[in-house]
């Protein structure tokens, strides 16, 4: 089972009319404690305005949101306006904001003075919220953050959050700050929300939701739900609902992966217009860039998409769409990878012919005949025919049919040979059709495929 890293968003606000505090040191301490990059992803935003909070949360989709800065004794959180002045935000407004992001935010830390009121309001929607029940000094605030993130486990479960909270308090005590270790308070949200968070954490680790491990985890979750005061009916309902959400998420990932595979099968590298279309699909599926990045990387680095055959197939697709310049690009790349790829020369020659570049077409037909290797679909007889027909109408086109008839006959394709002989007769101005079989050059060509 693979554990996903915890995403943490650090939001700092320090209005210029308020006494400065050591927010930089707080962030530095958190970064130092989260040095294990596989367990955590930390993003930060400074000089936070009210609109920045929601934008950043929606952009990063963090599991933990950490506020650092100032709080007012009346319960408001001090953010900034466009001029850098104090912009108070009420507990009700914060609660309304976090109501919109309950799908991924599991814990909020408000490391500011007088933030218990805000914490209680936010806990109506978020499983765990930490606030301060009075003013807290700069040093104590930094020490709490240091202890909290030092001991934070690999997921925001009840046990890990409680342990980290206790370590934060102990860190204040060890620093010799009198009585301030009692300032931080941990507010638990609705038990149903907390249990849902536990279920989601467990299911995010599972490779298969129907595995034996999933069945054992389900039994463990039932026991945890009982300890949290939930009925067995509530436990089953929440577990099943979360399971469906996980299945839906995986279905969306699979759908995106299929679309990306289709794109790279047809274009390599993927063109800007297609990238825009994929981005639109990603947004409509509600997937983050972090969700789709591993999928894209796995598919793009698959060596089968960079073979001569893959580029040849892209050329065929673009040719059929009438995108002849793109087809040329892919056929050329195919030939660069495999210089003896006769089919690529043949199809590139046909593409040049479509673009009225007869000389280039004839050169490619010659290359297809000389290499006589790696044929797909059309073969050597087609290369001779295309080369012959490329010289014009009338007797030259008739000669092309005649040569291909000989090649078909040599391969035992009697019906195809007869059809080409009939075409020759219709085009040839000479009545004696048997003369074609005395043609020295045609006989030489036929020997090459016998």
KETI-293857 format. One record per residue (C-alpha): x negated, y negated, z negated; residue in three letters. Coordinates in steps of 0.1 Angstrom, whole numbers, padded with zeros to 4 digits, always signed. Each point is the difference from the previous one (the first is absolute). Layout:
BEGIN
XYZALA
...
This chain:
BEGIN
+0000+0000+0000UNK
-0013-0034+0009UNK
+0005-0030-0024UNK
+0006-0033+0017UNK
-0019-0030-0014UNK
+0019-0024-0022UNK
+0006-0034+0017UNK
-0005-0030-0023UNK
+0009-0036+0008UNK
-0017-0027-0021UNK
+0018-0034+0002UNK
-0017-0030-0016UNK
+0013-0035-0006UNK
-0018-0028-0017UNK
+0018-0033+0005UNK
-0024-0030-0002UNK
+0019-0018-0028UNK
-0002+0030-0023UNK
-0032+0008-0020UNK
-0023+0023+0021UNK
-0004+0036-0011UNK
-0024+0027+0012UNK
+0022+0016+0026UNK
-0031+0008+0021UNK
-0015+0019-0028UNK
+0032+0020-0005UNK
+0000+0010+0037UNK
-0037+0009-0001UNK
+0005+0022-0030UNK
+0029+0018+0017UNK
-0021+0005+0032UNK
-0028+0014-0021UNK
+0023+0024-0018UNK
+0016+0012+0033UNK
-0033+0008+0017UNK
+0012+0034+0009UNK
+0014-0009+0035UNK
+0017+0033+0005UNK
+0023-0005-0030UNK
+0010-0037+0005UNK
+0006-0026+0027UNK
-0003-0036-0014UNK
+0013-0031+0018UNK
+0000-0035-0014UNK
+0016-0033+0007UNK
-0009-0034-0016UNK
+0019-0033-0004UNK
+0033+0020+0001UNK
+0032-0019+0010UNK
+0034+0015-0005UNK
+0004+0010+0036UNK
-0034+0016+0000UNK
+0010+0026-0027UNK
+0027+0017+0021UNK
-0020-0003+0032UNK
-0031+0016-0015UNK
+0020+0028-0017UNK
+0019+0009+0032UNK
-0033-0001+0019UNK
-0021+0021-0023UNK
+0028+0022-0016UNK
-0019+0004-0032UNK
+0009+0024-0028UNK
-0014-0024-0026UNK
+0004-0038+0000UNK
-0023-0020-0023UNK
+0007-0036-0008UNK
-0028-0021-0014UNK
+0004-0037-0010UNK
+0024-0019-0023UNK
+0034+0005-0015UNK
+0022-0026-0018UNK
+0014+0004-0034UNK
+0035-0003+0015UNK
-0005+0032+0020UNK
-0010-0013+0034UNK
-0030+0012+0020UNK
-0023-0028+0013UNK
-0006+0003+0037UNK
-0011-0028+0023UNK
+0017-0023+0025UNK
-0015-0011+0033UNK
-0019-0028-0017UNK
-0015+0023-0027UNK
+0023-0012-0028UNK
+0020+0021-0024UNK
+0030+0018+0015UNK
+0019+0018-0028UNK
+0017+0033+0009UNK
+0028+0012-0022UNK
+0003+0036-0013UNK
+0032+0004+0019UNK
-0017-0009+0033UNK
-0028+0024-0007UNK
+0025+0028-0008UNK
+0019-0007+0033UNK
-0033+0002+0019UNK
-0010+0033-0015UNK
+0035+0014+0006UNK
-0009-0002+0037UNK
-0032+0022-0003UNK
+0010+0028-0023UNK
-0008+0025+0027UNK
-0038-0003-0006UNK
-0008-0023-0030UNK
-0003+0022-0031UNK
-0017-0023-0025UNK
-0004-0037-0005UNK
-0026-0016-0022UNK
+0006-0036-0010UNK
-0032-0010-0017UNK
+0011-0035-0009UNK
+0012-0017-0031UNK
+0036+0004-0012UNK
+0008+0026+0027UNK
+0021+0025-0020UNK
+0032-0017+0012UNK
-0010+0004+0036UNK
-0011+0036-0007UNK
+0035+0009-0014UNK
+0017-0016+0030UNK
-0022+0019+0025UNK
+0005+0033-0019UNK
+0036+0000+0011UNK
-0014+0012+0034UNK
-0036+0012-0005UNK
-0010+0031-0021UNK
-0028-0016-0020UNK
-0007-0037-0007UNK
-0027-0014-0023UNK
+0004-0035-0014UNK
-0014-0022-0029UNK
+0023-0008-0030UNK
-0018-0033-0007UNK
-0030-0020+0012UNK
-0031+0020+0008UNK
-0035-0013+0001UNK
-0022+0002+0031UNK
-0024+0025-0015UNK
+0028+0023-0012UNK
+0018-0001+0034UNK
-0032+0010+0017UNK
-0007+0028-0025UNK
+0035+0014+0003UNK
-0003+0001+0038UNK
-0035+0016-0003UNK
+0012+0028-0024UNK
+0033+0006+0020UNK
-0017+0006+0033UNK
-0030+0018-0014UNK
+0023+0029-0012UNK
+0027-0002+0027UNK
+0005+0035+0014UNK
+0005+0011+0036UNK
+0037-0008+0000UNK
+0024-0024-0018UNK
+0017+0027-0020UNK
+0015-0005-0035UNK
-0030+0016-0016UNK
-0026-0019+0020UNK
+0017-0034-0005UNK
+0004+0005-0037UNK
-0036+0012-0004UNK
-0013-0030+0020UNK
+0021-0024-0021UNK
-0014+0015-0032UNK
-0035-0003+0013UNK
+0006-0037+0009UNK
+0011-0007-0035UNK
-0030+0019-0015UNK
-0023-0020+0023UNK
+0012-0032-0016UNK
-0006+0015-0035UNK
-0035+0011+0009UNK
-0008-0036+0011UNK
+0007-0012-0036UNK
+0029-0023+0010UNK
+0023-0002-0031UNK
+0035+0014+0004UNK
+0002-0007+0037UNK
+0002+0037+0008UNK
+0036-0002-0010UNK
+0008-0027+0026UNK
+0004+0024+0030UNK
+0034+0018+0001UNK
+0010+0029+0022UNK
+0037-0002+0012UNK
+0015+0032+0013UNK
+0025-0003+0028UNK
+0032+0020+0004UNK
-0008+0037-0006UNK
+0015+0010+0033UNK
-0024-0024+0018UNK
-0029+0013-0020UNK
+0009+0036+0008UNK
+0004-0008+0037UNK
-0035-0015-0001UNK
-0013+0033-0015UNK
+0017+0021+0027UNK
-0014-0022+0028UNK
-0035+0003-0015UNK
+0002+0038-0001UNK
+0015+0003+0035UNK
-0026-0023+0016UNK
-0026+0026-0009UNK
+0018+0030+0016UNK
-0010+0012+0034UNK
+0032+0021+0003UNK
+0032-0009-0019UNK
+0011+0036+0002UNK
-0031+0016-0014UNK
-0005+0019-0032UNK
-0019-0030-0015UNK
+0031-0021+0008UNK
+0022+0025-0019UNK
-0022-0001-0030UNK
-0002-0038+0000UNK
+0037-0001+0002UNK
+0004+0020-0032UNK
-0026-0023-0017UNK
+0020-0030+0011UNK
+0032+0014-0014UNK
-0017+0002-0034UNK
-0014-0035+0003UNK
+0035-0013+0009UNK
+0015+0017-0031UNK
-0026-0017-0022UNK
+0009-0033+0015UNK
+0036+0005-0011UNK
+0015+0008+0035UNK
+0026+0027+0006UNK
-0008+0030+0022UNK
+0024-0014+0026UNK
-0018-0034+0000UNK
-0034+0018+0003UNK
+0012+0021+0030UNK
+0016-0029+0018UNK
-0031-0022-0003UNK
-0023+0028+0010UNK
+0021+0010+0031UNK
+0004-0037+0010UNK
-0038-0006-0002UNK
-0007+0033+0019UNK
+0022-0012+0028UNK
-0018-0034+0001UNK
-0034+0018+0002UNK
+0013+0022+0028UNK
+0013-0031+0018UNK
-0034-0017-0004UNK
-0018+0030+0014UNK
+0025+0001+0029UNK
-0008-0036+0008UNK
-0037+0007-0001UNK
+0004+0030+0023UNK
+0021-0022+0024UNK
-0027-0027+0001UNK
-0027+0026+0006UNK
+0019+0015+0029UNK
+0005-0035+0016UNK
-0038-0007-0005UNK
-0009+0033+0015UNK
+0022-0007+0031UNK
-0017-0034+0003UNK
-0035+0013-0002UNK
+0008+0028+0024UNK
+0009-0026+0026UNK
-0024-0028-0009UNK
-0036+0000-0014UNK
-0007-0023-0015UNK
+0036-0010-0008UNK
+0008-0033+0017UNK
+0012-0031-0018UNK
+0036+0002+0012UNK
+0003+0036-0013UNK
-0017-0010-0033UNK
+0027-0027-0004UNK
+0027+0026+0006UNK
-0016+0024-0026UNK
-0001-0029-0025UNK
+0037-0007+0006UNK
+0007+0037-0006UNK
-0020+0000-0031UNK
+0019-0029-0014UNK
+0034+0015+0009UNK
-0010+0032-0018UNK
-0010-0020-0031UNK
-0036+0013+0001UNK
-0030-0019-0013UNK
-0033-0002+0020UNK
-0015+0021-0028UNK
+0026+0027+0008UNK
-0007+0002+0037UNK
-0038-0007+0000UNK
-0010+0036-0008UNK
+0024+0013+0026UNK
-0015-0023+0027UNK
-0035+0008-0010UNK
+0005+0038+0001UNK
+0017-0002+0034UNK
-0025-0025+0016UNK
-0030+0021-0012UNK
+0014+0033+0014UNK
-0026+0009+0027UNK
+0027+0015+0023UNK
+0012-0035+0009UNK
-0035-0009+0014UNK
-0005+0029+0023UNK
-0003-0002+0038UNK
+0034+0018+0002UNK
+0016-0025-0023UNK
-0011-0030+0021UNK
+0010+0018+0032UNK
+0035+0006-0014UNK
+0003-0037-0009UNK
-0010-0008+0035UNK
+0028+0022+0014UNK
+0025-0016-0024UNK
-0010-0036+0010UNK
+0001+0010+0037UNK
+0035+0013-0003UNK
+0010-0033-0017UNK
-0015-0019+0029UNK
-0027-0014-0022UNK
-0028+0006+0025UNK
-0027-0021-0016UNK
+0005+0017-0033UNK
-0001+0033+0017UNK
-0033-0008+0016UNK
-0014-0009-0034UNK
+0009+0033-0015UNK
-0011+0021+0030UNK
-0033-0018+0000UNK
-0005+0007-0037UNK
+0009+0037+0006UNK
-0027+0002+0027UNK
-0025-0018-0023UNK
+0005+0028-0025UNK
+0000+0028+0026UNK
-0017-0010+0033UNK
+0010+0033+0016UNK
+0037-0005-0006UNK
+0014+0004+0036UNK
+0036-0006-0009UNK
-0009-0034-0015UNK
-0018-0010+0032UNK
+0030+0012+0020UNK
+0025-0019-0020UNK
-0021-0031-0002UNK
-0004+0001+0037UNK
+0038+0001+0004UNK
+0002-0029-0024UNK
-0025-0020+0021UNK
+0021+0009+0030UNK
+0031-0015-0017UNK
-0019-0032-0006UNK
-0010-0002+0037UNK
-0037+0007-0008UNK
-0005+0026+0027UNK
-0039+0001-0002UNK
+0001+0007-0037UNK
+0027+0026+0005UNK
-0021+0019+0026UNK
-0030-0001-0022UNK
+0019+0016-0028UNK
+0015+0026+0023UNK
-0036+0009+0011UNK
-0010+0002-0036UNK
+0029+0023-0008UNK
-0010+0023+0029UNK
-0037+0000-0008UNK
+0004+0008-0037UNK
+0028+0025+0006UNK
+0004+0007-0038UNK
+0026-0005-0027UNK
+0031-0001+0021UNK
+0034-0007-0017UNK
+0033+0000+0019UNK
-0012-0009+0035UNK
-0031+0017+0014UNK
-0027+0000+0026UNK
+0024+0003+0029UNK
+0017-0032-0012UNK
-0033-0018-0001UNK
-0007+0009+0036UNK
+0035-0010+0010UNK
-0002-0033-0018UNK
-0033-0007+0016UNK
+0013+0009+0034UNK
+0032-0020-0003UNK
-0020-0029-0013UNK
-0015-0006+0034UNK
+0033-0010+0015UNK
+0030+0014+0018UNK
+0002+0021+0032UNK
-0027+0025+0008UNK
-0019-0006-0033UNK
+0030+0007-0021UNK
+0007+0030+0022UNK
-0035+0012-0006UNK
+0005-0004-0038UNK
+0030+0023+0002UNK
-0019+0025+0021UNK
-0029+0001-0024UNK
+0023+0005-0030UNK
+0018+0027+0019UNK
-0032+0019+0004UNK
-0008-0004-0037UNK
+0034+0012-0010UNK
-0004+0030+0023UNK
-0034+0008-0015UNK
+0016+0000-0035UNK
+0029+0022+0011UNK
+0027-0028-0002UNK
+0017+0011+0032UNK
+0032-0021-0004UNK
-0019-0032-0007UNK
-0024+0007+0029UNK
+0030+0004+0024UNK
+0016-0033-0012UNK
-0033-0019+0007UNK
-0003+0016+0034UNK
+0035-0012+0008UNK
-0009-0035-0011UNK
-0031+0002+0021UNK
+0020+0010+0031UNK
+0024-0029-0005UNK
-0029-0025-0002UNK
-0025+0015+0025UNK
+0003-0013+0035UNK
-0016+0032+0014UNK
+0025+0028+0005UNK
-0024+0028-0007UNK
+0001+0002-0038UNK
-0023+0029-0002UNK
-0029-0023+0008UNK
-0001-0011-0036UNK
-0013+0034-0009UNK
-0030-0005+0023UNK
-0009-0033-0016UNK
-0035+0005-0013UNK
+0003-0025-0028UNK
+0033+0014-0012UNK
-0015+0035+0000UNK
-0030-0012-0021UNK
+0024-0016-0025UNK
+0020+0032-0003UNK
-0031+0020-0008UNK
-0005-0022-0031UNK
+0031+0014-0017UNK
-0002+0036+0012UNK
